[in-house]
Amino acid sequence: MTKNITLAVDEDVLDKVRVVAAEKKTTVNALVRNYLAGLATADNRAERARQRLLELIDRSQAEMGPVTWTKDELHEL
């Protein structure tokens, strides 16, 4: 299901976006729709990546050895 929304956009910005849309042979509406869909997808991907990383951390069998350096030694490099 799709929903209609109303946006208030500065006239100069809209003029520039219309040019971009024409160059891409699309519409301002399609540009906004694709941008919003990309935002939603990016958030979902980031959340899935965070969850996967936490799962890997939980299953990891890696062990850290003792710390053999000081903070000052690291900053000397």
N, C-alpha and C positions, 0 to 999 in steps of 0.2 A: 504494500500500500504506500502510496506517495502522499505527501502533505504539501500544501502551498504555504510559503512564508512571505512576509513583506520585509524588505530591508531598506534602511535609509543610508544612502551612499552619497558622498560628496560628488558634485557634478563633474569636477575635473577628474576625479578618480574614475568615475563611470565612463567618461569620454575616452580615457586611456585604455580601460578594460575593453571597451567596444572595439578599439583598434586591434588589441591583442586577440580578441575572439575572431575578428574578421581574418586576421593573418593565419589563425589556426583553423579557419573554415568551420567555426562552431558558433555557439551563442554564449552570451554572458550567463544565461541560466545554466547551460551545460558546464561552463567553467566553475561556477559556484557549487553546483551539485557534485562535480568530480572532486573539488577541493574538500568539501565537507565529508564525502565518502572516504577520501584519503585520510583525513583526520581520524575518523572512526576506526579505520583499519589499522592505522599506525598505533593508536592506543591499545587496540586488541593485541597486536603483534608484540608490543612492548610488555604488556601484562603476561602474555604467554611465555615470553623469553624470561621474565623475572621468575615465574613459577618453575620453569624448566631448570633455571640456574639453582634455585633453592632445592629442587629435587636432587640435582647432581651433587650439591654440597652435602645433603643428608646421606647420600649413598657413597660418598667418597671415602676411600680407605687411606688417603694421603695423611701423613703425619709430619708435623713440623719438628725439626730438631731444636736443640737449645740455641738461644740467641747468643752469638759469639762476637757481636759488635755493639758499639754504642751509637747513640744518635749523633754525637760529635764526630765520630769516625765517618759516618755516612756523609756528613756535610763537608768533610775534607776533600772528598772526591770531586 
